[in-house]
Amino acid sequence: MPLVSIDDPGVPGLPDDDRQVDLTDDDFVVLPEQTSDDTDRGWGEPGGGNDDWLLAERPPHWG
C-alpha cells in the first residue's frame, strides 16, 4: 500500500500556509453569483420574468 503525504508534491516540505496562490485571474470563481435554486426554474416558475415591467412601474420616489 502506498504512503499518503500531506505535502504538496511539487514543493516538498512546504506547508500549505506558505504556498503562493495567484488570485488575480478574472476567471477565478469561489462561489457563483446565483445558485440554481434561486432561479425561476429552481422555484418552479416559467422563465422570462417581468423585470422590465417592474422597473418601468417603480414608484417615483425610488428615483
Secondary structure, DSSP 4 states (H G I P E B T S, - for coil): ------S-TTSTT--GGG-------TT--SS-SS-GGGSTTTTT--SS--HHHHHHT--GGG-
